[in-house]
Amino acid sequence: MSKFLLLMIFLFGLIFSQDNINKIKSNNNPSSKEYIKLLEKSLKLLKTNYVDSINESEVIISGIKGLMKELDPYTKLLMSDSKASYDHLRKGKYGGIGIQIGMRRDTLTVLSTFENSPAYSEGIQIGDNILMIDSTYTKNLTLKESSNLIKGELDSIVTLSIYRSVTKERLKFDLKRSNIPLKNVPYWGVDDNGVGYIRINRFSKNSDKDFKQGLEELSKNGLKSLIIDLRGNSGGLLSTAINILDNLTNRGDDLLSQKGKTSRSNREWKSRRNPILSPEIPLIILINKRSASASEIVAGTIQDLDRGIVLGEKSFGKGLVQHMYDLNDSTTLKVTTAKFYLPSGRLIQKQDYLDNGFLTDGLDKIDSTFTTKNGREVKGGGGIIPDVKTSKNKYSPFVNALYKEKVFLTFATDFIPRNPDLKEKLANNLVLPNQVFNEFKKFLIDYDLKYKIVGEVEFEKMKNNLLKESISINKYSRLITSNPDYNMIRDIENYFKKIKQIQIDLSDNKRDIKNGLLREFCRLLFDEKKRIAASLKNDVEYNKAVEILNEKNEYYKLLGY
């Protein structure tokens, strides 16, 4: 960054800092015109006299972004890519070719294709390595950079150069970008006991319609209770969240309110219609620490109205209202204009960003207490605290390393093309054949997996301290062959090696590895519905929710009945 750019950011920050804003208020200054004049004069002087040439547009954009830093983290300038991402959310479609991509040992790889998409129709296959996108080599690109190159203007052409390892072919595909609908309600189903499940990944334009369709289908198939999964759902469109709440709550129920600086920022939402889901059907909402914004509105409203219980981890705590102001075709200003309040009166927003004097009103305090419709106590302080707290299964260091290095993906993309009958075997019962697990064990023999087991890090620190105390490596070598204490160190090293050799056969690891392989194969071979169905088999939070719904006394006790 140039010295001039740093100077301009400093100047903007100085002029529009919170302290100066407060001074303007305390001095009863009717406006900040004098500061604007000072800014214009400074910019003019710098442009005329600064020793190097300057990029005015870059400076001004940096200045605007500098202004945003004085506010909350959600007020920001969206340009090109970030604006396009919001448009995709709002419109529910984008110009793409219908593939999911990922990195497999530093190689850009096709993980799946969407049915009836350009990539699917032209014959792109799982495991294909993408070497070039148009004239750009992918070797040094990030996943995001590659994705941005693949997406583009509707009906335009993108050329992918592919290496197919199974047939050792180099292929080239000219693909016409088309509208790819975003499916953010990817799965719903009901088990033999009538426990229904709906996953909502994001509150985009069509999510409420898909949710309603899923709810209606489940109702026709013996639905007796329902789980709505909002884990990992970072939010989206408020209107979609309200429409979904309309299907779950009684007509006239208070759903949400927002309060802002101007009267037009103040608004209240009530349920506008009779629910599709009968009030007699028990309901559980699953959340975690990545559930935010619109997810917290749905979960918090259901909790405050005692329409259902919330299970999982405390949510993220984002409850500020943003309004989008389009400045031009490629630039949008996203501005926080109000705060959301749940029916009990509590604020969703966590306190981290409420200490600037503008966004706090006392309802954010951690020790503040509110009551639900039935009189249950719920805490303020931001985020939604679940009625039933759970913790996820903790994987061993070995299994964690398999996930971190994407070993399941690497194995699956190599195994699938060589075993075309696997899809048929998995289609009905979603049980991983023993043959696949045994092949994976062989695969790991030559795979140099880097990880540390419990105690190994501490041992290496101790060994390194001994090395430092030795006069030289040679001295250490002589000691280790003659001193019983040093022989013990060698024995410990051998112990860790042996423990690592049996990791794959430990019962917990074996179970987790089979689950990881099954999910990966289902993701690659089937649509997202199959992958989700497979993942639920050993999902701690889902299974706890099912347990509560099958034991009605516990459910109603949690609701305060």
HELIX and SHEET records of a PDB file:
HELIX    1   1 LYS A    3  ILE A   15  1                                  13    
HELIX    2   2 GLN A   18  SER A   26  1                                   9    
HELIX    3   3 LYS A   33  ASN A   49  1                                  17    
HELIX    4   4 GLU A   56  MET A   68  1                                  13    
HELIX    5   5 ASP A   81  LYS A   91  1                                  11    
HELIX    6   6 PRO A  118  GLU A  122  1                                   5    
HELIX    7   7 LEU A  143  ILE A  150  1                                   8    
HELIX    8   8 SER A  207  LYS A  220  1                                  14    
HELIX    9   9 LEU A  238  ASP A  246  1                                   9    
HELIX   10  10 SER A  263  SER A  265  5                                   3    
HELIX   11  11 ALA A  294  ASP A  304  1                                  11    
HELIX   12  12 GLN A  351  TYR A  353  5                                   3    
HELIX   13  13 PRO A  397  LYS A  404  1                                   8    
HELIX   14  14 VAL A  407  ARG A  418  1                                  12    
HELIX   15  15 LEU A  422  ASN A  429  1                                   8    
HELIX   16  16 ASN A  434  ILE A  445  1                                  12    
HELIX   17  17 GLU A  456  GLU A  469  1                                  14    
HELIX   18  18 ILE A  473  SER A  482  1                                  10    
HELIX   19  19 PRO A  484  GLN A  501  1                                  18    
HELIX   20  20 GLN A  503  ASP A  505  5                                   3    
HELIX   21  21 SER A  507  LEU A  525  1                                  19    
HELIX   22  22 GLU A  528  LEU A  536  1                                   9    
HELIX   23  23 VAL A  540  ASN A  550  1                                  11    
HELIX   24  24 LYS A  552  LEU A  558  1                                   7    
SHEET    1   A 4 LYS A  76  MET A  79  0                                        
SHEET    2   A 4 THR A 331  TYR A 341 -1                                        
SHEET    3   A 4 ASP A 254  GLY A 260 -1                                        
SHEET    4   A 4 ARG A 267  LYS A 270 -1                                        
SHEET    1   B 3 LYS A  76  MET A  79  0                                        
SHEET    2   B 3 THR A 331  TYR A 341 -1                                        
SHEET    3   B 3 LEU A 320  ASN A 328 -1                                        
SHEET    1   C 2 GLY A  95  GLY A  96  0                                        
SHEET    2   C 2 SER A 178  ASN A 179 -1                                        
SHEET    1   D 2 ILE A  99  ARG A 104  0                                        
SHEET    2   D 2 THR A 107  THR A 113 -1                                        
SHEET    1   E 4 THR A 136  TYR A 137  0                                        
SHEET    2   E 4 ASN A 129  ILE A 133 -1                                        
SHEET    3   E 4 ILE A 157  ARG A 164 -1                                        
SHEET    4   E 4 GLU A 169  LYS A 176 -1                                        
SHEET    1   F 6 TYR A 187  VAL A 190  0                                        
SHEET    2   F 6 VAL A 195  ARG A 199 -1                                        
SHEET    3   F 6 SER A 225  ASP A 229  1                                        
SHEET    4   F 6 LEU A 283  ILE A 287  1                                        
SHEET    5   F 6 ILE A 309  GLY A 312  1                                        
SHEET    6   F 6 VAL A 388  LYS A 389  1                                        
SHEET    1   G 2 THR A 369  THR A 371  0                                        
SHEET    2   G 2 GLU A 377  LYS A 379 -1                                        
END                                                                             
